[in-house]
Amino acid sequence: MPVIAVEYFYTTATAAARDEVRPDHREWLAGLVERGVVLSSGPYTDGSGALILVSAADVDAARSLFEADPFAKAGLVDSARFTEWTPVMGTFVS
């Protein structure tokens, strides 16, 4: 199954709200980790966004899945980019 790189981009205006919703967001992600859908996830150290690596059939499937993210549902993601990625070496190579 393809790996989709999901990039979230945030603005400083939503920082406080993200802090409030973060437990729900992480619980939602943890459920996807348990199912093997999310391969890895974490915020950028500068607070500008996050990278989430997802196993999905295609970009459209990943985009549809992420509509359920509590951050997205609360309007806390300024923009998102979904890109199919082909790992050729390392941890994510099957």
C-alpha positions as CSV (number, residue, x, y, z in Angstrom):
1,M,0.0,0.0,0.0
2,P,1.3,3.5,-0.8
3,V,2.7,5.8,1.8
4,I,1.1,9.2,1.9
5,A,2.9,12.2,3.5
6,V,0.3,14.4,5.1
7,E,1.6,17.8,6.0
8,Y,-0.4,20.1,8.3
9,F,0.3,23.8,8.4
10,Y,-0.8,25.9,11.3
11,T,-1.0,29.6,12.2
12,T,-0.2,31.1,15.5
13,A,-3.8,32.3,15.8
14,T,-5.0,28.7,16.5
15,A,-2.2,27.7,19.0
16,A,-4.4,28.0,22.1
17,A,-7.3,26.1,20.5
18,R,-4.9,23.3,19.3
19,D,-3.6,22.9,22.9
20,E,-7.2,22.3,24.0
21,V,-8.1,19.9,21.2
22,R,-4.7,18.1,21.1
23,P,-5.7,15.2,23.5
24,D,-8.6,14.3,21.1
25,H,-6.3,14.7,18.1
26,R,-3.7,12.4,19.6
27,E,-6.2,9.9,20.7
28,W,-7.6,9.8,17.1
29,L,-4.1,9.4,15.7
30,A,-3.2,6.6,18.3
31,G,-6.2,4.6,17.1
32,L,-4.9,4.9,13.5
33,V,-1.4,3.8,14.7
34,E,-3.0,0.7,16.4
35,R,-4.7,-0.1,13.1
36,G,-1.4,0.3,11.1
37,V,-2.7,3.3,9.2
38,V,-0.5,5.9,10.7
39,L,3.2,4.9,10.4
40,S,4.7,7.9,12.2
41,S,3.5,11.4,13.3
42,G,4.9,14.5,14.9
43,P,4.9,18.2,14.9
44,Y,7.5,20.4,13.4
45,T,9.8,21.9,16.1
46,D,9.0,25.5,15.0
47,G,5.3,25.0,15.6
48,S,4.4,25.6,12.0
49,G,2.7,22.3,11.4
50,A,3.2,18.5,11.5
51,L,4.1,15.6,9.3
52,I,2.1,12.4,9.4
53,L,3.0,9.3,7.3
54,V,0.0,7.2,6.4
55,S,-0.5,3.9,4.7
56,A,-3.5,4.4,2.4
57,A,-4.8,3.3,-1.0
58,D,-4.2,6.7,-2.5
59,V,-4.1,10.4,-1.8
60,D,-7.9,10.7,-2.0
61,A,-8.4,7.9,0.6
62,A,-6.0,9.7,3.0
63,R,-7.6,13.0,2.4
64,S,-11.0,11.5,3.2
65,L,-9.7,9.8,6.3
66,F,-8.2,13.0,7.7
67,E,-11.6,14.8,7.5
68,A,-12.3,13.0,10.8
69,D,-9.3,14.4,12.6
70,P,-10.4,16.5,15.6
71,F,-8.0,19.3,14.5
72,A,-9.6,19.4,11.0
73,K,-13.1,19.2,12.4
74,A,-12.4,22.2,14.7
75,G,-10.9,24.2,11.8
76,L,-7.4,24.3,13.4
77,V,-5.5,23.2,10.3
78,D,-4.7,26.3,8.1
79,S,-3.9,24.1,5.2
80,A,-2.8,20.5,4.4
81,R,-0.8,18.8,1.7
82,F,-1.2,15.2,0.8
83,T,1.6,13.6,-1.3
84,E,2.2,10.0,-2.3
85,W,5.7,9.1,-1.2
86,T,7.9,6.2,-2.4
87,P,10.4,5.2,0.2
88,V,13.3,3.3,-1.3
89,M,15.5,2.7,1.7
90,G,15.1,2.5,5.5
91,T,12.3,1.8,7.9
92,F,9.3,2.3,5.6
93,V,10.5,0.0,2.8
94,S,8.6,-3.2,2.7
